[in-house]
Amino acid sequence: MTEKKLPVYEVSVPVKGAKIIKSGKWAIDPIQGNIKVNGNSVETLIMTRGAHIFSFPKKSYDLLFTKNQPFFGERAIHLNAEYNDPSFMRNKLSFDFFERIGAIAPSSQHVLLYINGFFQGIYLHLDSVDKRFLEKRGLPDGGIFYAVDENANFSLYSPSTKKVKESLLWGYEQKYGTEEDVEALKGLMEMIVNASEEEFPAKVKEWFNVDNYLRWLAGVVCTQNFDGFIHNYALYRNRENGLFHILPWDYDATWGRDVHGDIMEYDYVPIKGYNTMTSRLLYVKEFRKQYQTIMEEVLEEHFTVDAMRPFISELYESLRDHVIKDPFKHRDLDWFDEEPEFIEDFITMRNQYLKDELKELN
């Protein structure tokens, strides 16, 4: 098998900065450095990223760039270590899958990372969901919010405190936008928790792109991201029409594995999901039928072994030779070699499970 070439990212930082990175400590301030790709070098600020993953031997990073020196047009990128995913491919498989079923998702590509000349292994370059993200997709300008913890559950109650939230905006961090967007997010949350059963079907259409939400829901349910309903997503508000859209984020714990890389049984996540927004939508017959139609199409045309195998195989072949050399891989090569079959088996079993569950949605 001929080794598949991946882009090489060469990051350089001062020795002190390298020690901070190696120690795994949170950087109060990003570290100044530069990144070189294909002979082109730009200045960058680099810092470790992630919550439960910051202590792993293989770090994940955020890279920030100035307006005068963007990185191929980008002001920020994320480099994910994919440490707990023995396939190295689940995030990319997921985001590409979301796009194919008509949802919006970040673009991604695998790269090889060096820091101060030392090989760090395979990383997944994820585009930041920001102003540039909207521009590249021809989307109208608008506010962007990240769901940074489990309080972003579309509910009045906090899973962490088990009490009523002091603010309906708990769990959200504004990535881009204006105070008008913040007030709109507050209005959306107030509508979700306060609208009566009679009011909700009409009001939700004034606040949210329902088709987008239901396609996102189909993606979360198929890939089985357990945290995806109250975390691991972003909200984008189209300022032209005022409608919110939802996007997936952080999908390595999918396709049959959990956040630790252990097996998650194919029937762990129900077809109706978990959060309040989903419950309210699926209580309405019109939206429930719409979701059924979307799921039927996805289960027949996209979430099948035949449809997914070419993408799985292409990623496997492009990564294998580099996995062998990855100095920080969490599992041995046998795990990686078995993952394509493991993912295909998961798809087979979950597809049938979801088809059976679809009958119950009536």
N, C-alpha and C positions, 0 to 999 in steps of 0.2 A: 504494500500500500504506500503510495507516494505521500509524503508529509504535506498536509495542507497548510498554506501560509496564512498566518493571522497577523493583523497589524501589531507592531511593536511600539509600546509607549515607554520612553525612557525618562524617568523622573529623577531630578537631582535636587537635593536639599543640603543645607549645612550639616556638619557632623552632629551638632547639638540637636538639630531637628530630627536627624535620623535616630538618635538615641531615644527621643520622646516617642517617635513612631514605633520603634522596636519594643519599648516598654509597655505599650498598650494603654498608656495613661491618656485621659481626655485632655486635649489641647485647649486651654482657655482662649488662646489666640491661634488662628491658623498659622502654619509654618510657611515662610516664603521660600519659593524654589522655582524650578522651571521644568517644562515637559517638552521633549523632542519627539516628533513623529515624522518619518520620511525626510529627515534632515531639517525640518522646520522646528524652531524652538520658540516658545513663548513663556513668559513669566506666569506663575500660578501661585495661589495659596492652597495648601493641602492640609486636610485634617482628617482624623479618623471619624468614621460614622457608624451608626447602628446602636441599638440598645443592648439586647442580650448577647450580641456578637462581638462587642468591643474587646473582650478578653481572649478571643480566639488567637491562636498563633498566626493565622493569616488574617490580616486586617482588611477592612473595607474603607474606602476613602471618598471624600468629597473634594473636588478640585474647582476652585473659583478663579475667574479670569476678569481682567479689566475691560472696560468698554473700548479702549484703544488697542488692546491685544486680546481679542477673543480667540477661542480655540476652535478653528474651522467654523466660525460664526457663533459658537456657543459661549455663553457667559458662565455656565456651570455644568459640570458632568459628575456622575456618580460611578465609582468603580467598585463593583460588588465582588467579594472573594468567593462566593458560592461555596463556603467552607463545609456546610452540613449537607449539601446536595451531592451525593455520590455520582450523579450523572453530569453535573456542571451545567445542565441545560434547561432545568425546569422553569426558571424565570423567563428565558427567551421563548421557550415553547409556549408559555402562557400568554405573553404579550402579543406574540404573532397570532396566536389563536383568537384572542380578543378582537384583533383587527379584522380577521377573516369573517367573524360572525357579526360585524357591523358596529362594534363598540370602538371607543377611542382608547389608545394605549401608548405608552412610551416606546420609542424605537430603541433597539439594542444591538450590540455586536460583541462577540468575544475578542479579546485582545491579550497580548502577552505583556506583562508589566515588569520593568526593571526599576529599582530604586538605588541610586548611586552605584550602578553597575551590577548589582546583585539581583538575580532572577527571583521574582516573587511568585511566578506561576500564572495560571489562566485567570483572567478577570472578565467580568461582564460590564461593558461600558453602557450605561443607561443615560439617555438624555434627561436633563432636568425638566420637570413640568413647570414652565415659566413663560414669560412673554415670548421668548424665541420659539418655544414649543407651539404656541398659538400661530405665530407668523408662518412657520414652516408648513403648517397644515391648512393655511388659508382660513383660520377661524377668527371671528371678530374678537377684538380686544375685550378683556374682562377680568374679573377677579379669580384668583386661584388659591385654594386652601388645602393644606395637607391634614389628613386625619392622623394625628401623631400618637394617640393612645385610645384605649378602649372606651373612653367617655364620648367618642364620636359615634354614638350608637343610635342617633336619631330619636333620642328618648329624653324624658324629663328626669330620669333616674340615673345615678352614677353606679356602674358595676363595681368600681373600686371602693367607694365609700358606703354603698348600699343606702344612700340617702338621696333626697331631691338635690339636683344640681343647683349651685349658686348662680350659674350662668348656663344658658343653652348653648353657648359657644365653647364650653369646656371640650377639650379633645381636639380642637382645631387650631392650626397655626397658619396665619396668612402668609402665603409665599409671594403674592403679587396682587396689586389692585389698590383700591381706594376705600375710604371710609363708607362710601355708598355701598360697596360690595359687602362690607362687614354688616351693615344694617340690613342688607338683603338676606344674608345668611341667617341673621337673627329672625327675620320675618319668615323665612322658610321653616325654621325649626319651630317657631310658634304655631305656624299653620299645621305642621305635622302632629303636634301634641294637643292642639286645641280644637281643630276643625271637627265638627260633628260628622256622623256617618253620612248624613244627607249632603253636607257641604263638601266633603273631602274630594269626591270624584272630579268636580269642576275646579275646585281651588288648586288641587295638585297640578293640573294642567297649566295654571297660571304661573307656577313656580318652577316646575321641573319638566325636562324633556323625558316623558314617561317611556318612550320607545328606547331611548338611550339607557335608562335605568334598567329596564327589563332585559336588554341584551347584555348589559354588565352583569346582572343577576345570573343569567344563563351561563356566563363565563365563570363566575365564582363557583356556582353549583357544580358545573362539569369538572373543573380543575380541582375542586374540593379544597379551597383555601378556607380553613376553619376560622381564621382571624379576619377574613376579608369583609365580613359584614359590619364590624365595628372598629375597624383599623385597616391599615394597608390599602388606603384609597385616597384619591384627591377629588375635590369638587372644583369645577370650573363654571363660572357664571358668564354666559354670553350677554354682554352689556347692551347689545342691539335689541334683543327681545326679552331680556331679563330672566331667561330660563337657565337653570342649573343642569350640569352634566356631571356624571361620575366616571372616574378612571381608576383602573387597577394599579396597585403599587406593591412591590415586594412579594413575589410569588414563587419563592424557592421551596416553600412547604406545600407542595401540590403534587398532582399526578401520583397519589398513593403514598406520599411520605409527609411526616410532620416536621415541626421546626427543628427537631433533633436529628432528622434524617432517618427516623425509625418508621416502620410500616404504620400507615393509617388505613384502616379497613375501608373498602370501597363504598360502604353504606353509612359512613360516619356522619356525613353532612346531609340533612334532608333537602328535598327539592324546594321547600318553601323558605330555606334560609333561616336567619335568626333575628334580624333587627326590626325595629318598630316600623320603619318606612316600608319594608317589604311586606310586613303583616298587613298594614293598612291598604297597600296596593292590591294584594292578592285577595283581600276580603271583598273587593269590588269585582263583580262578574265580568265587566268589560275588560278590565286589566288582567284578570285571571285568564280569560280566553286569549288575550293578546300574548301573554306569557306562554301559554300552551302552544300557540302557533309558532312562536319563536323557538321554543324548546324542541318541538317536533322537527323543525327544519335543521336545527343544530345537531340533533341526535341522528338524523338520517344522512346529512351531507358533510358534517365537519368533525363531530366527536365520534369518529369510528377509527378502527385500526387501519383500514385502507386509506382513509384520508390523512391520517397523522403519520403513517409509517415513512413516507418520503422525507418529511421534516425531521423526524427522529433520526433516521439513517444518515441524512446529510450532516446533522450536528455531530453525531457519533463519529463519523469518519473525519470530520474537520478537527475534532478535539483529541482523538485518541493518542496520537504521537506526542502531543503536548501534555496530556495528563501523565504520561510516563515520566516526564521530566519535571513535573510540578513538585517543588521541594516541600510544599505545605499541604499536599492533598491529605484529607482526613482518613480516607479509606484506601485499601490497596486496589490494584488494577482490576482484579477479579470483580470487585463491586461495580466498577465502571462498565466492564464488558457485559455484565448481566442486566444493567439498567434498561436498555432498549426493550428487552423482552418483558421486564417487570412493568414498565410503563404501558406496554401494549396489553398485558394481562389486566392491568387496572382499567384501561379504557373499555375493554370487553365487558368486564363485570359491572363497572359503573354505568355504562351505557344501558345495559339490560335493567339494572336497578332503577334508573331514572325513567325508563320507558314504563316500567311497572308503576312507579310513583305518579306518572302523568295521569294515569287513569283515575287516581284518587283526587286529583285537583278539581274534578267536577263537583 
